[in-house]
Amino acid sequence: MAEPTVFTTPDPTVRDLLATHPQLTSDVQCGLMLEGVPLSAIADEVGTPCWVMSAGTLRVRAQRLLGAMTQAGLSVAPHFAVKANDHVAVLRILSETGFGADVVSGGELRRARNAGIPASRIVFSGVGKTDAELRLALAEGIAQVNVESAEELEILSALASACNREMTVLLRVNPDVDAGTHAKITTGVAENKFGVPYDEALALYRRASELPGLRPAGYAMHIGSQILSAKPFREAYARLATLVKATRAAGYPVSALDCGGGLGICYRDEGEGSPDAWAGAIRAELGGLDVRLAIEPGRWIAAPAGVLLSTVVLRKVVTGGVPFIILDAAMNDLLRPSLYDAWHGIVPLSPRDAVADVETVAVVGPVCESGDTFAPARVLPRLERGARVAVLDTGAYGAVMSSTYNSRTLAAQVLVDGERWSVIRPRQNVETLWADEVVPEWIKQTA
Ligand SMILES: *Cc1c(COP(=O)(O)O)cnc(C)c1O
């Protein structure tokens, strides 16, 4: 596992976090609000842990991203990376703002269709698509498959020919650019599994144009996630532009480029990735190529739109160490801190708790793993048993990564829109955890 990140700046205060998260406000009476809804009202009615998504924030951020592209003079087809948040209501909201879907499995493809996203606005990425998944893509007639290997190209060609269909393919190229993010979310350097090596891309494009059942249209790339500066994007797109020119010079038409996703957000005090700078990088390197452009953002749109509500189970004091704040949420709910050492803001719901004297604590969950830690050493207002908190920026790679480890049920999900809110997924009933489990007759007989 990677060494925990060491921060050189002090933890942001509650006030600092509210300043960088305008979707959240603190009301002197009601405490922490998401849009027009006091989060404590949701916690009272639904209980904790509970995910809350803000429809308004999703819309504002989706439109902000589209606006930046338009401002840069670009016409870009936006596809939301469904793996970031696959709730049908989220997909529906984004679809209404003009987004299609970038899917990485047959399940996500079916979800996107189920949410009403037309097949013509769905693209399929991923290193290991099964035959069944590729057949589904062909049967649905989706917009394009981003092919990630020579092997996949041959398989897709055979499957398409067998059902007398043609599929538009983009070759996902690995530009060998370091996006400078965490090793587990970097995808554009040569040693990782994603895409085809840059130097082999043109030969493979030629191969694609010879194979039946395929319509090679161009190239795709996605260099990683939580990218905060335009520099890695520009470097990668410059490599892409060179490849497009070489491909055309070799006599093969190129009509489409998929610029991937990866724009980062401000979890702590890093500042957020700028849609304008991203659009600027696309325009500068790819704007003059006369191709259809597409993007696949996930985190930038969805992460700040969501919080995870949790209650302090107890405050455990130990000699020789900082107190443990043990939450009723755990790594099975929000995996990112355990998996990536991710830093998430933690803000009390109660207006009184928010202004209590601060202390350094370890914020952990109740799961039987030392890795079940949200924050090993965090400066927070003093929290007593029963206090409730919001873990911020959990709208992407949050609920989608949940498991039922330790037989913990999947947390409830709520959608806020203005002053309205609704449960969009009830807390999982504990009996459903074993409902599909079968004890074989031969085990029962020996009992
Ligand atoms: C994960 C992923 C994205 C979205 O990345 P974000 O960092 O959430 O924007 C886009 N495209 C592909 C191929 C991905 O795997």
Ligand as a Chemical Component Dictionary entry (heavy atoms), coordinates in Angstrom:
data_LIG
# 
_chem_comp.id                   LIG 
_chem_comp.type                 NON-POLYMER 
_chem_comp.pdbx_formal_charge   0 
_chem_comp.three_letter_code    LIG 
# 
loop_
_chem_comp_atom.comp_id 
_chem_comp_atom.atom_id 
_chem_comp_atom.alt_atom_id 
_chem_comp_atom.type_symbol 
_chem_comp_atom.charge 
_chem_comp_atom.model_Cartn_x 
_chem_comp_atom.model_Cartn_y 
_chem_comp_atom.model_Cartn_z 
_chem_comp_atom.pdbx_ordinal 
LIG C1 C1 C 0 -12.951 6.397  -15.056 1  
LIG C2 C2 C 0 -12.978 6.821  -16.457 2  
LIG C3 C3 C 0 -13.427 8.097  -16.806 3  
LIG C4 C4 C 0 -13.869 9.115  -15.785 4  
LIG O1 O1 O 0 -12.826 9.578  -15.001 5  
LIG P1 P1 P 0 -13.058 10.794 -13.968 6  
LIG O2 O2 O 0 -11.742 10.962 -13.316 7  
LIG O3 O3 O 0 -14.111 10.361 -13.030 8  
LIG O4 O4 O 0 -13.452 11.978 -14.760 9  
LIG C5 C5 C 0 -13.488 8.417  -18.133 10 
LIG N1 N1 N 0 -13.104 7.541  -19.091 11 
LIG C6 C6 C 0 -12.636 6.304  -18.796 12 
LIG C7 C7 C 0 -12.236 5.393  -19.882 13 
LIG C8 C8 C 0 -12.574 5.906  -17.470 14 
LIG O5 O5 O 0 -12.109 4.686  -17.181 15 
# 
loop_
_chem_comp_bond.comp_id 
_chem_comp_bond.atom_id_1 
_chem_comp_bond.atom_id_2 
_chem_comp_bond.value_order 
_chem_comp_bond.pdbx_ordinal 
LIG C1 C2 SING 1  
LIG C2 C3 SING 2  
LIG C2 C8 DOUB 3  
LIG C3 C4 SING 4  
LIG C3 C5 DOUB 5  
LIG C4 O1 SING 6  
LIG O1 P1 SING 7  
LIG P1 O2 DOUB 8  
LIG P1 O3 SING 9  
LIG P1 O4 SING 10 
LIG C5 N1 SING 11 
LIG N1 C6 DOUB 12 
LIG C6 C7 SING 13 
LIG C6 C8 SING 14 
LIG C8 O5 SING 15 
# 
